[in-house]
Amino acid sequence: MSRIKNIAIIIVAFVALSVSTAFAAPTVIKLAHPNVPQHPMGQAFEKFKELVEARTNGEFRVDIYDSSKFGNFDSVVQGLQFNMLQMGSASTPNLAPFSDEFLIYDLPFLFPDYASTDKITDGPIGMKAAKALESSGIIGLGYIEIGFRNIWNNQRTVKTLEDVKNLKIRSTASKAHIATLTALGMNPTPIAWGEVYTALQQKTVDGIDIDLNLAWFNNFPEVNNNLTIVNSIYSPHLVMISKKFLDSLSPENRKIILDTFEECKLYQRKLIRDGEAEIMAQLPKKGVNVYTLTPEERARWAEATAGVYKQFEDRIGKDLIEQVKATVAGK
């Protein structure tokens, strides 16, 4: 009887352990980003959530804080440092306090196409900048993107450098972005992101210098009916993860998180790039006049902004600028 009793106790204990394991609360990954859910960034993070939860059999749950719901950039950084937030995304100008090397992406007309941007973001130059965050308890996983900036305005069709003179254009707070618009003859006006649509609608500014996807998913074609494809400044986002969180993972779960991010990174970039062609096809139906700068005219714009490089080479480093140019050129 004693033996039977012991076996029964073991069975009960095993069942209790199995039940408790089955109903154990999942580990939550809080992930913050500044974009609307329908933007390619939002879509990619939703895919990340779906894949991580499936691949860990529900051991992890991903809670997404889109549209800056977790807070501003400082809130995201502090959240990552103290593991109150496990993952987050930030534009490279915001990351300049960690390393001036992030400012390389603010230089105008540096990248001719997406193939050249991939060489930098995925290569030693981009990852070296990302490592600057590690001493603050943050790991830079890699870069997704916003895209290339173009000129939207509600005043006139812009075809030449002369056409942009004195246009009042919303800019970011980036000094390099402001210097670029100034060099082109525009009047840059920094406006907080949450106030941009209203500023365009009320004609507080004449237009905005922004990429196609952000403009489309934030309904800017409703309030700006002229678009000139310039592809002036490339805007990447660094996806970050809390070092405390990453270090706490088992090797198996760590691999799942990192591999899934790499997959979603490429997925996000494809959405951005494929989406541009789709948006371009839809814009005329929205009443937007679309014009693409000729190569010769774009070269004039690049020449007009050459002084911006001189303004920022002390901060960014002349050697780094030359290294990026050489890498982009395939040297």
Long-range contacts (C-beta under 8 A, 24 or more apart in sequence): 26-58, 26-59, 26-60, 26-61, 27-59, 27-60, 27-61, 28-60, 28-61, 28-62, 28-63, 28-86, 29-60, 29-61, 29-62, 29-63, 29-86, 29-87, 29-245, 29-257, 30-63, 30-65, 30-70, 30-79, 30-84, 30-85, 30-86, 30-87, 31-62, 31-63, 31-64, 31-65, 31-85, 31-86, 31-87, 31-88, 32-64, 32-65, 32-68, 32-69, 32-70, 32-71, 32-76, 32-79, 32-85, 32-87, 32-88, 32-89, 33-64, 33-65, 33-66, 33-88, 33-89, 33-237, 34-66, 34-67, 34-68, 34-89, 34-90, 34-91, 34-193, 35-66, 35-67, 35-214, 35-217, 36-66, 36-67, 36-217, 36-218, 37-64, 37-66, 37-67, 38-217, 39-213, 39-214, 39-217, 40-213, 40-268, 40-271, 40-272, 40-275, 41-89, 41-144, 41-146, 41-237, 41-268, 42-66, 43-268, 43-271, 44-144, 44-264, 44-265, 44-267, 44-268, 44-271, 45-89, 45-264, 47-264, 47-267, 48-260, 48-261, 48-264, 51-260, 51-263, 51-264, 52-256, 52-257, 52-260, 55-256, 55-260, 56-253, 56-256, 59-253, 60-253, 68-193, 77-136, 77-138, 79-242, 80-137, 80-138, 80-240, 80-241, 80-242, 81-136, 81-137, 81-138, 81-242, 82-137, 82-244, 83-242, 83-244, 83-245, 85-242, 86-241, 86-242, 86-245, 87-239, 87-240, 87-241, 87-242, 88-239, 88-240, 89-144, 89-237, 89-238, 89-239, 89-240, 90-237, 90-238, 90-240, 91-146, 91-235, 91-236, 91-237, 92-129, 92-235, 92-236, 92-237, 92-238, 93-172, 93-173, 93-174, 93-176, 93-177, 95-129, 95-133, 95-238, 98-132, 98-133, 98-136, 99-129, 99-132, 100-315, 100-316, 100-317, 101-125, 101-128, 101-129, 101-132, 101-316, 101-317, 101-320, 102-129, 102-238, 103-176, 103-312, 103-315, 103-316, 104-129, 104-316, 104-320, 104-321, 104-324, 105-233, 105-234, 105-235, 105-236, 106-174, 106-176, 106-177, 106-180, 106-233, 106-312, 107-176, 107-233, 107-308, 107-309, 107-312, 107-316, 107-321, 108-176, 108-180, 108-232, 108-233, 108-301, 108-302, 108-305, 108-308, 109-232, 109-298, 109-301, 109-302, 109-305, 110-234, 110-324, 110-325, 110-328, 111-148, 111-234, 111-328, 112-328, 114-269, 114-273, 116-328, 117-145, 117-234, 117-236, 118-269, 119-327, 119-328, 120-324, 120-327, 120-328, 121-145, 121-236, 123-327, 125-320, 125-323, 125-324, 125-327, 126-236, 130-238, 133-240, 134-243, 137-242, 137-243, 137-244, 138-240, 138-241, 138-242, 138-243, 139-240, 139-241, 139-242, 139-243, 139-246, 140-238, 140-239, 140-240, 141-238, 141-239, 141-240, 141-241, 141-258, 141-261, 141-265, 142-238, 142-239, 142-261, 142-262, 142-265, 143-236, 143-237, 143-238, 143-239, 143-265, 144-236, 144-237, 144-239, 144-265, 144-268, 144-269, 145-234, 145-235, 145-236, 145-237, 145-268, 145-269, 145-272, 146-211, 146-213, 146-214, 146-235, 146-236, 146-237, 146-272, 147-211, 147-212, 147-213, 147-214, 147-234, 147-235, 147-272, 147-273, 147-276, 148-211, 148-230, 148-231, 148-232, 148-233, 148-234, 148-235, 149-209, 149-210, 149-211, 149-230, 149-231, 149-232, 149-233, 149-234, 149-235, 150-209, 150-210, 150-211, 150-212, 150-227, 150-228, 150-229, 150-230, 150-231, 150-232, 151-207, 151-209, 151-227, 151-228, 151-230, 152-207, 152-208, 152-209, 152-210, 152-215, 152-220, 152-224, 152-226, 152-227, 152-228, 153-206, 153-207, 153-208, 153-224, 153-226, 154-200, 154-203, 154-206, 154-207, 154-223, 154-224, 154-225, 154-226, 155-206, 155-207, 155-226, 156-226, 157-226, 157-228, 157-289, 157-291, 158-226, 158-228, 158-291, 159-228, 159-291, 159-293, 159-297, 160-297, 160-300, 161-185, 161-297, 161-300, 161-301, 161-304, 167-206, 167-207, 168-205, 168-206, 168-207, 169-205, 169-206, 169-207, 169-208, 169-209, 170-196, 170-199, 170-200, 170-205, 170-207, 170-208, 170-209, 171-209, 175-312, 176-308, 176-311, 176-312, 177-209, 177-233, 179-308, 179-311, 179-312, 180-232, 180-233, 180-305, 180-308, 181-209, 183-304, 183-305, 183-307, 183-308, 184-301, 184-304, 184-305, 185-304, 196-220, 197-223, 200-224, 209-233, 211-235, 212-275, 212-276, 212-279, 212-280, 213-272, 213-275, 213-276, 213-279, 216-275, 216-279, 216-282, 221-283, 221-286, 221-287, 221-288, 222-286, 224-288, 225-287, 225-288, 225-289, 226-288, 226-289, 226-291, 227-283, 227-288, 227-289, 227-290, 227-291, 228-290, 228-291, 228-292, 228-293, 229-290, 229-291, 229-292, 229-293, 230-293, 230-298, 230-301, 231-298, 232-301, 232-305, 239-265
